[in-house]
Amino acid sequence: MCASKYQSENEWLEVPIFIHGVTPEMKPTSHQGEYRNLLKAVNTGLKERGKPKLSKPIRIEWGRKYRGSKGMDQYLSQVERILNTGVKESMGLGNYSGILGVYKPFRELLFFGVADLMYYVSSDGKEALRRHVFRSIANQIITLAQKSNRLSLTFFTHSAGSLIAHDLLYYLFGKKYKPGELAESKVKDIMKYARRKSKEDTTATAATCPSFLHIWLPNFTALDPGSLADQ
């Protein structure tokens, strides 16, 4: 790719990545408004400090159906509602809710909140979610890489979103390959480079919930979303 297609050599493209956590609501809705408000607040703070604002974000939605959704995880909230309805009918409303309805919020938290997390730690759920989220992030990074060969990624994650981001970054910076493994893949070279650079100029800060993580990935242009999604 010609250097002329990139931004200035010393310019970094600041890319925010948002990944939400579990959704305890019976019918979860879009997180785009929350992402937009958080990005606006961050950019306001950066402007006050004379720092460059973050670019167009990568906004991840998972666990529910939405316009353009493709992954198997899109059926998660629907299945949770079906299971909850079945249990309620089987137990009877009185037993389900308990005296004065004290059991109802706890049962619903179990079916609509904890179930999201249990889905991710299951083998099928982890595979489906990783395939959806990792592929989506990789594809959008590749598109952004057409504008700059120096990308600065900032992760804003919450709850299970932190686990998803951790697994992605563990693959990027922690996976060790056996001799000959992925020898012909473009992913191997970029991952080796990223691991080396992480020791030189990666900065990271994280909180338990929510989490914030900032990494620098120079020349992040050869990422293969297919291989990444299979991790």
N, C-alpha and C positions, 0 to 999 in steps of 0.2 A: 504494500500500500504506500502511495507517495507520501512523503513527509508534509507536502503542501496541503494535504487534506486534514492534517491535524492542527490543533491549536498550537500556540507558541511552545517551544520545547520545554520551557521552564514552568508552563502553566499546568496546574492540576485541575482535573474535572472532579468537583466535590459531589459525590453521589450518595444520597441518603437511602437506606433500605429499611422499610417498615415491615415487621412481622408481628401480628397480634397473638395473643395467648388463647386459652380456653374460653369458650363462650357459653356461660351457664344459662343463657336465655333459651326458652323453648323454641323460639323462632329467631335465630340470630340475624342481625342486619349488617349492612356494610360498615366497615371501619374507615372508609375514605374520608369522612368528615373529621374524625379524630386525627388521622394522619395529616390532613391538610392544616388543621389548627396547630398541631405540634410543630410542623415544618415552618409555619408562619412565625410562631413564637421563637424558634431557634434562629431563623434568619433575621428577625428583629434584634435579637441579642448579638448576633455576629456583626450586624451593621453598626450597632452602638460601639462595638469594639474595633471597628475598622477592618473587619475580616471579610473575605469573599463569601457570598451567600452560597448555600447548597443548591445544586442544580435540580432538575426534574427528578422526582423520587421514583424508586422501585417500590410499589405498594403491593404487598402480598395478602391475599384472602384465601382462607382454607376452611374446610369442614362444613361448607354449605354451598348450595347452588346459587350462582349469580351469572350475569350475562357473560358468556364466553367461557364459563367453567368447563373443564374437560376431565380433570383427574377423578379417580374413584372416590377420593375423600369428599367430593361434593355431596355424596349421599349420607354423610355421617349424621347431620342434624335430623334428617328425615327418618333414619333408622332409630335414632334415639327417641323421637316422638312416638314411633310405632311401638317400641318396647315399653315405654312409660304407659301408654294407653292400655296395652295388654295386661301389664301388672296391675294397673288401677282397676280394670274390669274384673280380673281374677280375684283380687283381694276384697273388692268392694270399696266404695268411696270412704265409708266410715273407718275401716281398718287402715286404708292407705293414708288418710289424713291424720288419724289418731284423735285423742281427746283435744278439743278446741283447735284442731288443725295443726298441732305442734310438729307432727311428723312430716307433713306435706313439704315444707321448704327443704328439709334435709333429704327427702327422697328425690326431689327435683334436682337438687344440687348434685346428687349421685348420678342421676340419669343424664343430665345436660351439662355438667361441669367436669366431674371426675371422669366420666366416660370419654371425654375428649382426650384427656391425658392417657387413659388406659389404651385408647385406640392407637396413640402414637407409639407407645412402648410395645405394642403387639407387633409380630413380624409382618403381617399383611398391612397393617396400618402404617407402620414405619416406611415400608417400601412404597406404598401409594403416596404418602405425604412427601417423602423425599423426592420421588420422581416428579411430582407436581411442582413443589416449591423450588427445588434445586434447578430444575430445567427452566422454570420461569425466570429466576434470577440470572442464570447463565445467558439465556437468550437476550435479556434486556441489557446485560453488561456488554455483550458482543455488539449490540446496536450502538450503545454509547461509545464503544471503543472506536467507532468510525469518526468520532469528533476529537478524541484525544487518546494518545498512547500512554498517558499517565493518569490513572484513576485513583481517587481517594474514596474509599468506601466507608460509610458510617452506618452502623446497624443500630436501629432503635427497636428493641424487642421487649416483650412482656410475657411472663409466665411460660407456657409451653413454647412460645415463640423464641424464648431464650435457648431452650433445648434444641430446637430446629437449627437456629443459627450456630450453636455450639457444634452440632454434628457436621454442618457445612464447613466450618472453619477448621475442625479437627481433620477433615479430609484434605483441605487445602494445605495445612501446615504440619500435620502430624502423621499422615499416612506414610509408611515405609514400604517400598516396593521390593519384591524379590527379584533376583537377576532374571532378565528377560520378560518380566511382567509388563504389559502395556508398552513393549519396546517400540512399536510403530505408532503409538498414539501421540497426538500433539499434547494431550493432557499431561503426560509424564514430564516433558520438558518445562512446561509452564509451572507445574507444581514444584519441581525441583528449584526453579528460579525463585518462586514465591517463598519457599521455605528458607532459602538462603537470605533473601531480602528481609524476611521477617526478623532475622537475627540482627540485621544492620539498622533498619529504619522503621520498624513497625511499632506503633504506640497503641496501647489498649488499656481501657478502663472499663470496669464492669461493676454493676450493682446486682444484688440478688433478684430484685423484682421492683420496678422494671430494670432492664439492662441497656447499657450504652456501650458500644464498642466501635473503635475507630482503627482502621487499618489502611496502609498505603500499599498499592499494588502497581508498580510501574510496569508498562508494556503488557498489560493484562488483555491480550488480544487473541490468544490462541486457545481459549477455553472451549472444550467440546461439551455441549450440554447433554448429549446422549450418554457419554461416559460418566459425567458427573452425576446424572440422575440415577445411575445404576448403583451408586455407592450406598 
